[in-house]
Amino acid sequence: MAAMRQAFHEITVPTRGKGLHAFTPQVRDWVQASGIRRGLLTLYIRHTSASLLIQENYDPTVQTDLERFLSRLVPEGDPIFEHTLEGAYDMPAPVRAAALTPTHLAIPVADGKPLLGTWQGIYVFEHRRAAQTRSVVLHLLGD
């Protein structure tokens, strides 16, 4: 039995404001370069106003529909929110990341590749209006 190995990496993902921002190729390239053939890949975003999703990468209307749905669930300017330090649009972002979407993902790896489905991609889901630079930490454990 081969000894378990692990590798760490950090990817920077620039966003253009609210919505999904793909970074699947960067993840695939790093996993392949790690030399680890099978194991478990964990991704973690280091922010409280963005999250991670595995989502359809074929039809972009899926992504815009998802954004519209979350905007309906957690609208900007809702009087329920007291925290408006950066404006009325500020509080929905942390609510989305804390209660509705994940800040970490776990993906099996086989043959040196993340085991994503045919139409699945890995995304940063930006919950803020303004463009941001997001950091995603990757940890791969395997052999």
N, C-alpha and C positions, 0 to 999 in steps of 0.2 A: 504494500500500500504506500502510495506517495505521500510525502509530508505536505501538510496544508501550508499554503503561502498566502500572503495578503499584499495588496497594493492600494495606495491612496493617490488621489488626484483631485484637482479642483478645476472646474470649468467656469469661465465667465460668460454669461449670456446677456447680451445687450437687448433691451426691450424697447418697443416704440410706444409704450402706453398699454392700456387695457387690452387683454386678449392673450391668445396662446402663441408662444414663440418656440419653434422647434429647435432642438439641438441633438437629435438622434445620431447624425453622422459623427459628431465629436465623441459621443459615448461609444459607439461601435469601434471607431478607430483606436481609442484608448484601451478598450477591452482587448482588442486583437494585439496591440503592441505590448500589453502586460505580460504575455506569455502564459497566462493562466487559461487553461482549456475548458475547465468546468468548475462551477461553483455558484456563488450567490453574489450578485451585485446590489449594493445599497446606494441609493442617491438621497442626498439631504440638502435642502435649500436653507441658506443661512439668513433668512429674512422673515419678518412677521406680516408682511403685506404682499406676499407672493407665495405660490405653491407649485407643486409638481403634479403632472398628469400624464397618464398614458391614454392617448386619444386617437381617434381615426385620423389618418394622414392623407386620405384620398379626396374627400369632398370638403372643401373649406367652409361650406355652409354649416356643417356640424359644429365647427368652432365658433362661428358667429352666433348660432342658435344657443350654444352653451353660455356665451357671454350675456346675451339678452335675458336668458332664464335667470342667471345669477343677479343681474341688475334688477329684475323684478322681485326676487326674494330679499335682496339687501340693497334697497335704493339709496342713492346719494341724497343727502339732505333730509333724511328721515328724522323727525323730531325726537325719536326715542334715544338718539345718540347725544351724549353730553360732550364727548371728546371731539372737538372741532379745531384743534390747535393749528392744523395746516389747511383748514377750510372745511366746508360742509361735505366735501367729497372724501375726507380723510378716513373716517371710521369704517366704512364698508370694507375696506381692504383687509384690515386685521380680522374682522368677523368672518369674511370668506375663507381666509387662511386657517383660522382656528376652528371653525365649526362646519365648513362645507367641503373643503378640498384638502388633500394631504400635503404635508411638508416633507414627506419621505416616501420612497418607493423601494421595493425589493423585486429584482428580476433575476430569474435563473439564467445561468450561462452554460452553454454546451458548445463544443467544437470551437471555442474561442469567440463566440458571438452571443449577445443578449438574445434570449428566446422570445422575441416579439412576434406577434401575429402579422400576417401579410399586410394589413392596413393599419397597424399600430405605429405610432410615433411617440417620442418622449418630448414633453413640453414644459417650459416654465409658463405658468398661468399668472400673468401680471394683473394685479388687482388695482393698481394706481393709474391715474390718467396720464401722468407724465412719464417720459422715457426714463428707464432706470438701468443700472448695471447690476445684475444678479449673480451671486456666487453659489455654485452647486458643488458639493463635496461628493466624490465617488469613492467607495470602498469595495474592493473585490476580494473575496475570500474563497480559495479553492485550490486546485492542483493542476 
